[in-house]
Amino acid sequence: MSNAESMPSERNDLVVEPQPQGTATSTLAQFAIRVAIVAIAITASVSWLADVLKPDGKKMRENIKKAFAARETRLRVNGMLSSNPRVNFELSVLFEQRGDLQAALDEMIVAVGILEKVSAPAETMAPYRKRLDALTTKMQAARAQSAPAHS
């Protein structure tokens, strides 16, 4: 094959035949029909996916309640969200007044943890530790009372 044969020729061998075109109105109508079909298909697909993937709200609420009923979860979330030990102290008092000793104790654990994290002075920590100790003793007494006596 010579060099001249491998080079593209100067003339254009492709001839493009003009396509018969419809009127502007028919082209627009075809486009609108295609858009409508695609929109219906997308809407149906999204609707089906939403129905399939939709969580059961009641079941989800029950699972969240169950998760937050666990003492460990409450402590972790409370510890992440709280940064003011005084708020935890006041919540502890409120929970104790309502008779929820475990929640009161949990709030004090978080409060003391916050103070320890910032290396608070002993005089600042004293009332928090005193309340924590008192609640711990009260909780142990309540557990001892509710525990069945072994013979």
Buried (B, 14 or more C-beta within 10 A) or exposed (E): EEEEEEEEEEEEEEEEEEEEEEEEEEEEEEEEEEEEEEEEEEEEEEEEEEEEEEEEEEEEEEEEEEEEEEEEEBBEEBBEEBEEBEBBBEBBBEBBEEEBBBBBBBBBBBBBBBBEEEEBEEEEBEEBBEBBEEBBEBBEEEEEEEEEEEE
